[in-house]
């Protein structure tokens, strides 16, 4: 599954994700190969999410990877160093914004990856 809008909408119902994203106000941009989504949050609440260009623009938090990298990161049992965003970036070349917001909300983003894996496993 590579519909990140569905992942974000599912995440809004997840207690752990909601707790970790609770104060974020800003944009989250995700690029999977040549597809991208832009989400806007206000005080931890998802306001909008939709297709975007692959340029993150002014998004404070952005994640960019190839289709293959995303397949590895969202596999039911990720290969070594694909289990978290930081190690995926450091060891496998996944691109992450280098902002205070990325690091402040990294627990929320890693939970988002777990939700993505779960949806893949369920065939959503």
MOPAC internal coordinates of N, CA, C and O (Angstrom, degrees):
PM7 1SCF
backbone

  N    0.0000 0     0.00 0     0.00 0    0    0    0
  C    1.4461 1     0.00 0     0.00 0    1    0    0
  C    1.5278 1   108.46 1     0.00 0    2    1    0
  O    1.2310 1   121.39 1   -47.19 1    3    2    1
  N    1.2937 1   114.94 1   132.81 1    3    2    1
  C    1.4582 1   118.74 1   179.20 1    5    3    2
  C    1.5161 1   110.86 1  -133.84 1    6    5    3
  O    1.2310 1   120.21 1  -140.59 1    7    6    5
  N    1.3173 1   117.21 1    39.41 1    7    6    5
  C    1.4615 1   121.33 1   174.52 1    9    7    6
  C    1.5209 1   107.10 1  -106.11 1   10    9    7
  O    1.2310 1   121.22 1   -87.41 1   11   10    9
  N    1.3206 1   115.26 1    92.59 1   11   10    9
  C    1.4539 1   118.91 1  -174.35 1   13   11   10
  C    1.5170 1   112.66 1   -66.79 1   14   13   11
  O    1.2310 1   120.09 1   155.05 1   15   14   13
  N    1.3243 1   117.43 1   -24.95 1   15   14   13
  C    1.4713 1   120.07 1   176.14 1   17   15   14
  C    1.5214 1   109.75 1   -60.72 1   18   17   15
  O    1.2310 1   120.34 1   139.84 1   19   18   17
  N    1.3362 1   116.96 1   -40.16 1   19   18   17
  C    1.4679 1   120.36 1   178.71 1   21   19   18
  C    1.5311 1   110.48 1   -65.76 1   22   21   19
  O    1.2310 1   120.58 1   140.46 1   23   22   21
  N    1.3186 1   116.49 1   -39.54 1   23   22   21
  C    1.4650 1   120.39 1   178.16 1   25   23   22
  C    1.5294 1   109.94 1   -60.46 1   26   25   23
  O    1.2310 1   120.29 1   132.79 1   27   26   25
  N    1.3246 1   117.06 1   -47.21 1   27   26   25
  C    1.4689 1   120.57 1  -179.13 1   29   27   26
  C    1.5171 1   111.97 1   -65.31 1   30   29   27
  O    1.2310 1   120.31 1   139.71 1   31   30   29
  N    1.3228 1   117.01 1   -40.29 1   31   30   29
  C    1.4650 1   119.36 1   178.40 1   33   31   30
  C    1.5228 1   111.14 1   -65.48 1   34   33   31
  O    1.2310 1   119.97 1   142.51 1   35   34   33
  N    1.3227 1   117.67 1   -37.49 1   35   34   33
  C    1.4609 1   121.42 1   176.16 1   37   35   34
  C    1.5286 1   110.01 1   -66.62 1   38   37   35
  O    1.2310 1   120.55 1   140.32 1   39   38   37
  N    1.3242 1   116.56 1   -39.68 1   39   38   37
  C    1.4672 1   121.23 1  -178.04 1   41   39   38
  C    1.5246 1   112.29 1   -62.72 1   42   41   39
  O    1.2310 1   119.88 1   151.36 1   43   42   41
  N    1.3219 1   117.83 1   -28.64 1   43   42   41
  C    1.4691 1   119.72 1  -179.34 1   45   43   42
  C    1.5232 1   111.52 1   -62.79 1   46   45   43
  O    1.2310 1   120.26 1   159.18 1   47   46   45
  N    1.3310 1   117.11 1   -20.82 1   47   46   45
  C    1.4661 1   121.63 1  -179.88 1   49   47   46
  C    1.5284 1   112.42 1   -95.43 1   50   49   47
  O    1.2310 1   120.44 1  -179.16 1   51   50   49
  N    1.3243 1   116.76 1     0.84 1   51   50   49
  C    1.4582 1   121.92 1  -176.86 1   53   51   50
  C    1.5307 1   109.84 1   -95.38 1   54   53   51
  O    1.2310 1   120.64 1   -57.24 1   55   54   53
  N    1.3297 1   116.39 1   122.76 1   55   54   53
  C    1.4637 1   120.84 1  -176.51 1   57   55   54
  C    1.5238 1   112.20 1   -58.22 1   58   57   55
  O    1.2310 1   120.55 1   131.61 1   59   58   57
  N    1.3297 1   116.56 1   -48.39 1   59   58   57
  C    1.4685 1   119.56 1  -175.22 1   61   59   58
  C    1.5304 1   111.09 1   -63.89 1   62   61   59
  O    1.2310 1   120.13 1   134.22 1   63   62   61
  N    1.3294 1   117.37 1   -45.78 1   63   62   61
  C    1.4616 1   119.77 1   178.22 1   65   63   62
  C    1.5264 1   110.59 1   -61.12 1   66   65   63
  O    1.2310 1   120.64 1   133.48 1   67   66   65
  N    1.3311 1   116.39 1   -46.52 1   67   66   65
  C    1.4710 1   120.82 1  -178.46 1   69   67   66
  C    1.5228 1   111.62 1   -60.17 1   70   69   67
  O    1.2310 1   120.59 1   141.16 1   71   70   69
  N    1.3244 1   116.48 1   -38.84 1   71   70   69
  C    1.4687 1   120.40 1   178.53 1   73   71   70
  C    1.5307 1   110.73 1   -65.38 1   74   73   71
  O    1.2310 1   120.33 1   138.00 1   75   74   73
  N    1.3276 1   116.98 1   -42.00 1   75   74   73
  C    1.4659 1   120.65 1  -175.27 1   77   75   74
  C    1.5318 1   113.50 1   -76.65 1   78   77   75
  O    1.2310 1   119.83 1   155.80 1   79   78   77
  N    1.3320 1   117.94 1   -24.20 1   79   78   77
  C    1.4673 1   121.58 1  -178.67 1   81   79   78
  C    1.5301 1   111.31 1   -98.03 1   82   81   79
  O    1.2310 1   120.19 1  -179.54 1   83   82   81
  N    1.3225 1   117.23 1     0.46 1   83   82   81
  C    1.4665 1   123.02 1  -163.31 1   85   83   82
  C    1.5222 1   116.89 1   -53.56 1   86   85   83
  O    1.2310 1   118.30 1   153.03 1   87   86   85
  N    1.3001 1   120.85 1   -26.97 1   87   86   85
  C    1.4652 1   119.84 1  -177.88 1   89   87   86
  C    1.5293 1   113.21 1  -108.33 1   90   89   87
  O    1.2310 1   120.14 1  -178.65 1   91   90   89
  N    1.3090 1   117.34 1     1.35 1   91   90   89
  C    1.4715 1   119.39 1  -173.88 1   93   91   90
  C    1.5234 1   112.00 1   -71.74 1   94   93   91
  O    1.2310 1   120.96 1   -50.90 1   95   94   93
  N    1.3051 1   115.78 1   129.10 1   95   94   93
  C    1.4639 1   123.23 1   170.74 1   97   95   94
  C    1.5216 1   106.36 1  -126.66 1   98   97   95
  O    1.2310 1   120.73 1   -63.43 1   99   98   97
  N    1.3070 1   116.22 1   116.57 1   99   98   97
  C    1.4584 1   120.03 1  -178.47 1  101   99   98
  C    1.5091 1   110.84 1   156.44 1  102  101   99
  O    1.2310 1   121.59 1    15.06 1  103  102  101
  N    1.3243 1   114.55 1  -164.94 1  103  102  101
  C    1.4587 1   121.26 1  -175.74 1  105  103  102
  C    1.5222 1   110.99 1  -108.82 1  106  105  103
  O    1.2310 1   121.50 1   -35.02 1  107  106  105
  N    1.3215 1   114.73 1   144.98 1  107  106  105
  C    1.4608 1   123.69 1   174.17 1  109  107  106
  C    1.5163 1   106.45 1  -123.00 1  110  109  107
  O    1.2310 1   120.41 1   -58.59 1  111  110  109
  N    1.3273 1   116.83 1   121.41 1  111  110  109
  C    1.4668 1   122.04 1  -179.08 1  113  111  110
  C    1.5219 1   108.17 1  -116.00 1  114  113  111
  O    1.2310 1   120.63 1   -48.92 1  115  114  113
  N    1.3285 1   116.39 1   131.08 1  115  114  113
  C    1.4582 1   121.81 1   179.35 1  117  115  114
  C    1.5185 1   108.53 1  -127.96 1  118  117  115
  O    1.2310 1   120.51 1   -51.97 1  119  118  117
  N    1.3379 1   116.64 1   128.03 1  119  118  117
  C    1.4622 1   121.88 1   176.85 1  121  119  118
  C    1.5226 1   108.87 1  -118.72 1  122  121  119
  O    1.2310 1   121.48 1   -53.59 1  123  122  121
  N    1.3267 1   114.77 1   126.41 1  123  122  121
  C    1.4624 1   122.70 1   177.67 1  125  123  122
  C    1.5222 1   105.75 1  -119.22 1  126  125  123
  O    1.2310 1   120.93 1   -79.10 1  127  126  125
  N    1.3363 1   115.82 1   100.90 1  127  126  125
  C    1.4633 1   118.94 1  -174.46 1  129  127  126
  C    1.5156 1   109.87 1    62.04 1  130  129  127
  O    1.2310 1   120.70 1    55.29 1  131  130  129
  N    1.3401 1   116.28 1  -124.71 1  131  130  129
  C    1.4699 1   119.96 1  -179.08 1  133  131  130
  C    1.5240 1   113.12 1   -96.61 1  134  133  131
  O    1.2310 1   119.91 1  -168.66 1  135  134  133
  N    1.3445 1   117.78 1    11.34 1  135  134  133
  C    1.4651 1   122.27 1   176.67 1  137  135  134
  C    1.5236 1   108.53 1  -110.03 1  138  137  135
  O    1.2310 1   120.86 1   -32.39 1  139  138  137
  N    1.3249 1   115.95 1   147.61 1  139  138  137
  C    1.4636 1   118.86 1  -179.80 1  141  139  138
  C    1.5202 1   110.39 1  -148.86 1  142  141  139
  O    1.2310 1   121.47 1   -23.98 1  143  142  141
  N    1.3301 1   114.79 1   156.02 1  143  142  141
  C    1.4636 1   123.09 1   178.62 1  145  143  142
  C    1.5143 1   108.51 1  -134.01 1  146  145  143
  O    1.2310 1   121.40 1   -32.35 1  147  146  145
  N    1.3206 1   114.93 1   147.65 1  147  146  145
  C    1.4546 1   121.42 1   175.87 1  149  147  146
  C    1.5198 1   108.03 1  -125.03 1  150  149  147
  O    1.2310 1   121.18 1   -54.65 1  151  150  149
  N    1.3279 1   115.35 1   125.35 1  151  150  149
  C    1.4676 1   121.24 1   178.20 1  153  151  150
  C    1.5193 1   108.08 1  -115.92 1  154  153  151
  O    1.2310 1   121.29 1   -34.12 1  155  154  153
  N    1.3194 1   115.14 1   145.88 1  155  154  153
  C    1.4630 1   120.44 1   175.72 1  157  155  154
  C    1.5189 1   108.58 1  -120.59 1  158  157  155
  O    1.2310 1   121.58 1   -46.74 1  159  158  157
  N    1.3297 1   114.58 1   133.26 1  159  158  157
  C    1.4592 1   122.29 1   179.95 1  161  159  158
  C    1.5188 1   109.81 1  -118.31 1  162  161  159
  O    1.2310 1   121.13 1   -32.08 1  163  162  161
  N    1.3158 1   115.44 1   147.92 1  163  162  161
  C    1.4593 1   121.74 1   172.52 1  165  163  162
  C    1.5195 1   107.57 1  -132.84 1  166  165  163
  O    1.2310 1   120.84 1   -66.53 1  167  166  165
  N    1.3215 1   116.00 1   113.47 1  167  166  165
  C    1.4593 1   122.60 1  -178.63 1  169  167  166
  C    1.5323 1   111.74 1    50.99 1  170  169  167
  O    1.2310 1   121.37 1  -137.21 1  171  170  169
  N    1.3375 1   114.98 1    42.79 1  171  170  169
  C    1.4547 1   120.98 1   176.50 1  173  171  170
  C    1.5111 1   115.75 1    84.83 1  174  173  171
  O    1.2310 1   119.85 1   178.03 1  175  174  173
  N    1.2992 1   117.89 1    -1.97 1  175  174  173
  C    1.4736 1   121.62 1  -179.73 1  177  175  174
  C    1.5220 1   108.99 1  -101.00 1  178  177  175
  O    1.2310 1   120.70 1   -48.93 1  179  178  177
  N    1.3357 1   116.26 1   131.07 1  179  178  177
  C    1.4612 1   121.39 1   176.51 1  181  179  178
  C    1.5209 1   108.55 1   -69.92 1  182  181  179
  O    1.2310 1   120.47 1   -59.45 1  183  182  181
  N    1.3268 1   116.71 1   120.55 1  183  182  181
  C    1.4600 1   122.23 1  -179.47 1  185  183  182
  C    1.5243 1   110.08 1   -95.19 1  186  185  183
  O    1.2310 1   120.52 1   127.49 1  187  186  185
  N    1.3308 1   116.61 1   -52.51 1  187  186  185
  C    1.4638 1   121.31 1   179.15 1  189  187  186
  C    1.5171 1   109.50 1  -143.68 1  190  189  187
  O    1.2310 1   121.31 1   -25.12 1  191  190  189
  N    1.3187 1   115.10 1   154.88 1  191  190  189
  C    1.4609 1   121.54 1   170.96 1  193  191  190
  C    1.5184 1   106.97 1  -151.74 1  194  193  191
  O    1.2310 1   121.31 1   -43.12 1  195  194  193
  N    1.3198 1   115.10 1   136.88 1  195  194  193
  C    1.4501 1   119.05 1  -179.83 1  197  195  194
  C    1.5139 1   111.32 1  -168.31 1  198  197  195
  O    1.2310 1   120.97 1    -7.04 1  199  198  197
  N    1.3319 1   115.74 1   172.96 1  199  198  197
  C    1.4664 1   120.72 1   178.53 1  201  199  198
  C    1.5267 1   111.22 1   -58.73 1  202  201  199
  O    1.2310 1   121.14 1   -27.67 1  203  202  201
  N    1.3164 1   115.42 1   152.33 1  203  202  201
  C    1.4569 1   121.61 1  -177.14 1  205  203  202
  C    1.5207 1   108.83 1  -146.52 1  206  205  203
  O    1.2310 1   120.68 1    -7.34 1  207  206  205
  N    1.3147 1   116.30 1   172.66 1  207  206  205
  C    1.4568 1   120.45 1   169.56 1  209  207  206
  C    1.5242 1   107.46 1   -76.15 1  210  209  207
  O    1.2310 1   120.09 1   -11.03 1  211  210  209
  N    1.3204 1   117.42 1   168.97 1  211  210  209
  C    1.4644 1   119.52 1  -179.31 1  213  211  210
  C    1.5280 1   112.60 1   -79.77 1  214  213  211
  O    1.2310 1   119.89 1   174.95 1  215  214  213
  N    1.3186 1   117.81 1    -5.05 1  215  214  213
  C    1.4655 1   122.00 1   175.76 1  217  215  214
  C    1.5305 1   108.65 1   -84.13 1  218  217  215
  O    1.2310 1   119.66 1   -59.12 1  219  218  217
  N    1.3409 1   118.26 1   120.88 1  219  218  217
  C    1.4619 1   119.35 1  -177.32 1  221  219  218
  C    1.5229 1   114.44 1   -69.86 1  222  221  219
  O    1.2310 1   120.09 1   167.55 1  223  222  221
  N    1.3223 1   117.44 1   -12.45 1  223  222  221
  C    1.4617 1   119.74 1   178.20 1  225  223  222
  C    1.5132 1   111.62 1    57.30 1  226  225  223
  O    1.2310 1   120.83 1    52.98 1  227  226  225
  N    1.3292 1   116.01 1  -127.02 1  227  226  225
  C    1.4656 1   120.59 1  -176.18 1  229  227  226
  C    1.5273 1   113.36 1   -96.90 1  230  229  227
  O    1.2310 1   119.94 1  -161.48 1  231  230  229
  N    1.3273 1   117.72 1    18.52 1  231  230  229
  C    1.4679 1   120.37 1   178.45 1  233  231  230
  C    1.5291 1   109.64 1   -65.70 1  234  233  231
  O    1.2310 1   120.54 1   -50.29 1  235  234  233
  N    1.3178 1   116.57 1   129.71 1  235  234  233
  C    1.4639 1   121.04 1   179.61 1  237  235  234
  C    1.5247 1   111.28 1   -71.54 1  238  237  235
  O    1.2310 1   120.57 1   149.04 1  239  238  237
  N    1.3263 1   116.52 1   -30.96 1  239  238  237
  C    1.4618 1   121.22 1   179.07 1  241  239  238
  C    1.5184 1   107.68 1  -120.59 1  242  241  239
  O    1.2310 1   120.89 1   -55.10 1  243  242  241
  N    1.3259 1   115.91 1   124.90 1  243  242  241
  C    1.4605 1   118.67 1   174.56 1  245  243  242
  C    1.5204 1   110.97 1  -144.77 1  246  245  243
  O    1.2310 1   122.37 1   -30.93 1  247  246  245
  N    1.3300 1   113.07 1   149.07 1  247  246  245
  C    1.4619 1   122.62 1  -179.21 1  249  247  246
  C    1.5202 1   106.28 1  -133.50 1  250  249  247
  O    1.2310 1   120.54 1   -48.67 1  251  250  249
  N    1.3301 1   116.57 1   131.33 1  251  250  249
  C    1.4600 1   120.18 1  -178.58 1  253  251  250
  C    1.5174 1   109.43 1  -138.13 1  254  253  251
  O    1.2310 1   121.09 1   -51.94 1  255  254  253
  N    1.3366 1   115.51 1   128.06 1  255  254  253
  C    1.4501 1   120.49 1   178.04 1  257  255  254
  C    1.5106 1   110.98 1  -150.91 1  258  257  255
  O    1.2310 1   121.06 1   -15.95 1  259  258  257
  N    1.3179 1   115.57 1   164.05 1  259  258  257
  C    1.4605 1   120.85 1   176.62 1  261  259  258
  C    1.5276 1   109.11 1   -75.23 1  262  261  259
  O    1.2310 1   120.92 1   -12.72 1  263  262  261
  N    1.3222 1   115.85 1   167.28 1  263  262  261
  C    1.4752 1   120.15 1   175.12 1  265  263  262
  C    1.5276 1   109.81 1   -55.96 1  266  265  263
  O    1.2310 1   120.70 1   135.64 1  267  266  265
  N    1.3322 1   116.27 1   -44.36 1  267  266  265
  C    1.4647 1   120.56 1  -178.41 1  269  267  266
  C    1.5284 1   111.33 1   -62.37 1  270  269  267
  O    1.2310 1   120.33 1   136.70 1  271  270  269
  N    1.3264 1   116.97 1   -43.30 1  271  270  269
  C    1.4640 1   119.89 1   178.63 1  273  271  270
  C    1.5286 1   110.88 1   -61.83 1  274  273  271
  O    1.2310 1   120.33 1   136.27 1  275  274  273
  N    1.3344 1   116.97 1   -43.73 1  275  274  273
  C    1.4646 1   119.99 1   179.07 1  277  275  274
  C    1.5222 1   111.28 1   -65.85 1  278  277  275
  O    1.2310 1   120.05 1   142.37 1  279  278  277
  N    1.3300 1   117.52 1   -37.63 1  279  278  277
  C    1.4683 1   119.47 1   176.43 1  281  279  278
  C    1.5212 1   110.30 1   -60.64 1  282  281  279
  O    1.2310 1   120.51 1   138.96 1  283  282  281
  N    1.3305 1   116.62 1   -41.04 1  283  282  281
  C    1.4652 1   120.27 1   178.41 1  285  283  282
  C    1.5285 1   111.55 1   -68.81 1  286  285  283
  O    1.2310 1   119.97 1   138.18 1  287  286  285
  N    1.3340 1   117.66 1   -41.82 1  287  286  285
  C    1.4719 1   120.55 1  -178.40 1  289  287  286
  C    1.5208 1   112.24 1   -67.98 1  290  289  287
  O    1.2310 1   120.22 1   150.03 1  291  290  289
  N    1.3276 1   117.18 1   -29.97 1  291  290  289
  C    1.4650 1   120.08 1  -175.07 1  293  291  290
  C    1.5251 1   112.81 1  -105.50 1  294  293  291
  O    1.2310 1   120.64 1  -167.92 1  295  294  293
  N    1.3321 1   116.38 1    12.08 1  295  294  293
  C    1.4669 1   119.96 1   175.09 1  297  295  294
  C    1.5267 1   109.24 1   -66.35 1  298  297  295
  O    1.2310 1   120.86 1   -27.27 1  299  298  297
  N    1.3260 1   115.97 1   152.73 1  299  298  297
  C    1.4686 1   119.49 1   179.98 1  301  299  298
  C    1.5274 1   110.79 1   -55.66 1  302  301  299
  O    1.2310 1   120.69 1   137.12 1  303  302  301
  N    1.3181 1   116.29 1   -42.88 1  303  302  301
  C    1.4646 1   122.09 1   176.49 1  305  303  302
  C    1.5298 1   107.12 1  -123.74 1  306  305  303
  O    1.2310 1   120.11 1   -88.59 1  307  306  305
  N    1.3423 1   117.40 1    91.41 1  307  306  305
  C    1.4639 1   120.29 1  -176.00 1  309  307  306
  C    1.5306 1   112.33 1   -61.02 1  310  309  307
  O    1.2310 1   121.23 1   -34.92 1  311  310  309
  N    1.3253 1   115.25 1   145.08 1  311  310  309
  C    1.4612 1   120.47 1   173.57 1  313  311  310
  C    1.5286 1   108.84 1   -62.47 1  314  313  311
  O    1.2310 1   120.10 1   -16.92 1  315  314  313
  N    1.3419 1   117.42 1   163.08 1  315  314  313
  C    1.4614 1   119.57 1  -179.34 1  317  315  314
  C    1.5310 1   112.59 1   -51.07 1  318  317  315
  O    1.2310 1   121.64 1   -43.99 1  319  318  317
  N    1.3006 1   114.46 1   136.01 1  319  318  317
  C    1.4589 1   125.83 1   177.55 1  321  319  318
  C    1.5277 1   114.09 1    72.79 1  322  321  319
  O    1.2310 1   119.38 1  -173.75 1  323  322  321
  N    1.3337 1   118.79 1     6.25 1  323  322  321
  C    1.4577 1   121.33 1   172.38 1  325  323  322
  C    1.5264 1   111.15 1  -100.96 1  326  325  323
  O    1.2310 1   119.73 1  -175.92 1  327  326  325
  N    1.3329 1   118.12 1     4.08 1  327  326  325
  C    1.4602 1   120.99 1  -175.67 1  329  327  326
  C    1.5239 1   112.99 1   -78.98 1  330  329  327
  O    1.2310 1   119.60 1   161.69 1  331  330  329
  N    1.3237 1   118.37 1   -18.31 1  331  330  329
  C    1.4669 1   120.52 1   178.07 1  333  331  330
  C    1.5245 1   109.28 1  -136.55 1  334  333  331
  O    1.2310 1   121.26 1   -20.17 1  335  334  333
  N    1.3164 1   115.20 1   159.83 1  335  334  333
  C    1.4623 1   119.20 1  -179.21 1  337  335  334
  C    1.5241 1   111.93 1   -66.58 1  338  337  335
  O    1.2310 1   119.98 1   138.86 1  339  338  337
  N    1.3278 1   117.64 1   -41.14 1  339  338  337
  C    1.4617 1   119.64 1  -178.53 1  341  339  338
  C    1.5223 1   111.70 1   -62.43 1  342  341  339
  O    1.2310 1   120.08 1   133.51 1  343  342  341
  N    1.3232 1   117.46 1   -46.49 1  343  342  341
  C    1.4603 1   118.87 1  -179.60 1  345  343  342
  C    1.5267 1   111.11 1   -70.85 1  346  345  343
  O    1.2310 1   119.82 1   148.38 1  347  346  345
  N    1.3244 1   117.96 1   -31.62 1  347  346  345
  C    1.4721 1   120.74 1   175.64 1  349  347  346
  C    1.5226 1   110.03 1   -63.44 1  350  349  347
  O    1.2310 1   120.99 1   143.68 1  351  350  349
  N    1.3140 1   115.71 1   -36.32 1  351  350  349
  C    1.4611 1   120.34 1   178.56 1  353  351  350
  C    1.5308 1   110.84 1   -73.26 1  354  353  351
  O    1.2310 1   120.60 1   131.20 1  355  354  353
  N    1.3197 1   116.46 1   -48.80 1  355  354  353
  C    1.4631 1   120.75 1  -175.75 1  357  355  354
  C    1.5236 1   112.86 1   -67.59 1  358  357  355
  O    1.2310 1   120.15 1   141.85 1  359  358  357
  N    1.3226 1   117.33 1   -38.15 1  359  358  357
  C    1.4639 1   120.93 1  -173.10 1  361  359  358
  C    1.5266 1   114.76 1  -103.67 1  362  361  359
  O    1.2310 1   119.84 1   158.69 1  363  362  361
  N    1.3406 1   117.91 1   -21.31 1  363  362  361
  C    1.4652 1   119.44 1  -172.94 1  365  363  362
  C    1.5236 1   114.35 1  -128.31 1  366  365  363
  O    1.2310 1   119.53 1  -173.35 1  367  366  365
  N    1.3216 1   118.50 1     6.65 1  367  366  365
  C    1.4490 1   120.91 1   172.09 1  369  367  366
  C    1.5142 1   117.22 1    81.12 1  370  369  367
  O    1.2310 1   119.75 1  -168.40 1  371  370  369
  N    1.3312 1   118.08 1    11.60 1  371  370  369
  C    1.4632 1   119.84 1   173.35 1  373  371  370
  C    1.5270 1   106.76 1   -65.74 1  374  373  371
  O    1.2310 1   120.49 1   -44.49 1  375  374  373
  N    1.3260 1   116.67 1   135.51 1  375  374  373
  C    1.4634 1   120.68 1  -176.45 1  377  375  374
  C    1.5208 1   110.81 1   -93.31 1  378  377  375
  O    1.2310 1   120.88 1   -46.39 1  379  378  377
  N    1.3278 1   115.92 1   133.61 1  379  378  377
  C    1.4645 1   122.82 1   178.58 1  381  379  378
  C    1.5211 1   108.99 1  -128.71 1  382  381  379
  O    1.2310 1   121.04 1   -32.65 1  383  382  381
  N    1.3295 1   115.61 1   147.35 1  383  382  381
  C    1.4612 1   118.60 1   172.93 1  385  383  382
  C    1.5231 1   108.01 1   -63.82 1  386  385  383
  O    1.2310 1   121.00 1   -27.94 1  387  386  385
  N    1.3045 1   115.69 1   152.06 1  387  386  385
  C    1.4626 1   120.28 1   179.03 1  389  387  386
  C    1.5250 1   107.49 1  -111.65 1  390  389  387
  O    1.2310 1   121.62 1  -110.09 1  391  390  389
  N    1.3349 1   114.50 1    69.91 1  391  390  389
  C    1.4633 1   120.29 1  -176.01 1  393  391  390
  C    1.5197 1   110.20 1  -125.19 1  394  393  391
  O    1.2310 1   121.06 1   -20.77 1  395  394  393
  N    1.3096 1   115.59 1   159.23 1  395  394  393
  C    1.4617 1   119.75 1   175.52 1  397  395  394
  C    1.5226 1   110.75 1   -58.50 1  398  397  395
  O    1.2310 1   120.39 1   142.62 1  399  398  397
  N    1.3352 1   116.86 1   -37.38 1  399  398  397
  C    1.4606 1   120.84 1  -178.27 1  401  399  398
  C    1.5271 1   111.56 1   -63.22 1  402  401  399
  O    1.2310 1   120.23 1   140.02 1  403  402  401
  N    1.3420 1   117.16 1   -39.98 1  403  402  401
  C    1.4666 1   119.50 1   179.24 1  405  403  402
  C    1.5236 1   109.86 1   -58.17 1  406  405  403
  O    1.2310 1   120.46 1   132.19 1  407  406  405
  N    1.3233 1   116.72 1   -47.81 1  407  406  405
  C    1.4640 1   119.80 1  -176.41 1  409  407  406
  C    1.5252 1   112.07 1   -73.34 1  410  409  407
  O    1.2310 1   120.22 1   145.62 1  411  410  409
  N    1.3080 1   117.19 1   -34.38 1  411  410  409
  C    1.4653 1   119.97 1   177.96 1  413  411  410
  C    1.5281 1   111.49 1   -65.04 1  414  413  411
  O    1.2310 1   120.58 1   146.07 1  415  414  413
  N    1.3264 1   116.49 1   -33.93 1  415  414  413
  C    1.4686 1   120.56 1  -176.02 1  417  415  414
  C    1.5237 1   112.54 1  -108.97 1  418  417  415
  O    1.2310 1   120.17 1  -162.80 1  419  418  417
  N    1.3309 1   117.28 1    17.20 1  419  418  417
  C    1.4623 1   121.01 1   178.43 1  421  419  418
  C    1.5309 1   112.93 1   -57.59 1  422  421  419
  O    1.2310 1   118.60 1   140.37 1  423  422  421
  N    1.3319 1   120.27 1   -39.63 1  423  422  421
  C    1.4719 1   118.54 1   176.16 1  425  423  422
  C    1.5341 1   112.24 1   -58.92 1  426  425  423
  O    1.2310 1   120.00 1   141.69 1  427  426  425
  N    1.3214 1   117.60 1   -38.31 1  427  426  425
  C    1.4702 1   120.53 1   177.70 1  429  427  426
  C    1.5217 1   110.38 1   -66.31 1  430  429  427
  O    1.2310 1   120.49 1   139.05 1  431  430  429
  N    1.3260 1   116.67 1   -40.95 1  431  430  429
  C    1.4630 1   120.16 1  -178.57 1  433  431  430
  C    1.5234 1   111.36 1   -68.14 1  434  433  431
  O    1.2310 1   120.28 1   141.16 1  435  434  433
  N    1.3331 1   117.06 1   -38.84 1  435  434  433
  C    1.4657 1   119.15 1   176.84 1  437  435  434
  C    1.5299 1   110.72 1   -67.53 1  438  437  435
  O    1.2310 1   119.72 1   144.27 1  439  438  437
  N    1.3182 1   118.14 1   -35.73 1  439  438  437
  C    1.4726 1   120.71 1   174.59 1  441  439  438
  C    1.5247 1   109.66 1   -64.72 1  442  441  439
  O    1.2310 1   120.23 1   142.18 1  443  442  441
  N    1.3202 1   117.17 1   -37.82 1  443  442  441
  C    1.4578 1   121.58 1   177.10 1  445  443  442
  C    1.5310 1   110.41 1   -59.28 1  446  445  443
  O    1.2310 1   120.49 1   140.78 1  447  446  445
  N    1.3232 1   116.66 1   -39.22 1  447  446  445
  C    1.4674 1   120.21 1   177.90 1  449  447  446
  C    1.5323 1   110.44 1   -65.30 1  450  449  447
  O    1.2310 1   119.79 1   142.35 1  451  450  449
  N    1.3217 1   118.00 1   -37.65 1  451  450  449
  C    1.4658 1   120.63 1   177.33 1  453  451  450
  C    1.5241 1   110.63 1   -64.40 1  454  453  451
  O    1.2310 1   120.32 1   140.38 1  455  454  453
  N    1.3198 1   116.99 1   -39.62 1  455  454  453
  C    1.4648 1   121.12 1   177.94 1  457  455  454
  C    1.5233 1   109.67 1   -65.24 1  458  457  455
  O    1.2310 1   120.32 1   138.75 1  459  458  457
  N    1.3244 1   116.99 1   -41.25 1  459  458  457
  C    1.4619 1   121.94 1   177.56 1  461  459  458
  C    1.5308 1   109.43 1   -59.09 1  462  461  459
  O    1.2310 1   120.39 1   134.53 1  463  462  461
  N    1.3375 1   116.86 1   -45.47 1  463  462  461
  C    1.4747 1   120.77 1   178.40 1  465  463  462
  C    1.5283 1   111.16 1   -60.64 1  466  465  463
  O    1.2310 1   121.03 1   136.46 1  467  466  465
  N    1.3200 1   115.63 1   -43.54 1  467  466  465
  C    1.4660 1   120.26 1  -179.71 1  469  467  466
  C    1.5293 1   110.79 1   -61.79 1  470  469  467
  O    1.2310 1   119.97 1   135.33 1  471  470  469
  N    1.3152 1   117.66 1   -44.67 1  471  470  469
  C    1.4628 1   120.76 1   179.03 1  473  471  470
  C    1.5246 1   111.06 1   -63.90 1  474  473  471
  O    1.2310 1   120.13 1   141.80 1  475  474  473
  N    1.3300 1   117.36 1   -38.20 1  475  474  473
  C    1.4691 1   120.40 1   175.66 1  477  475  474
  C    1.5203 1   110.71 1   -61.97 1  478  477  475
  O    1.2310 1   121.04 1   135.31 1  479  478  477
  N    1.3278 1   115.62 1   -44.69 1  479  478  477
  C    1.4653 1   120.54 1  -178.71 1  481  479  478
  C    1.5259 1   111.11 1   -61.96 1  482  481  479
  O    1.2310 1   120.82 1   143.31 1  483  482  481
  N    1.3355 1   116.04 1   -36.69 1  483  482  481
  C    1.4649 1   120.90 1  -179.63 1  485  483  482
  C    1.5233 1   112.30 1   -80.65 1  486  485  483
  O    1.2310 1   120.75 1   175.77 1  487  486  485
  N    1.3400 1   116.18 1    -4.23 1  487  486  485
  C    1.4559 1   119.76 1   178.64 1  489  487  486
  C    1.5116 1   113.95 1    76.31 1  490  489  487
  O    1.2310 1   120.49 1  -159.58 1  491  490  489
  N    1.3219 1   116.67 1    20.42 1  491  490  489
  C    1.4768 1   120.30 1  -179.11 1  493  491  490
  C    1.5153 1   111.39 1   -73.19 1  494  493  491
  O    1.2310 1   120.10 1   180.00 1  495  494  493

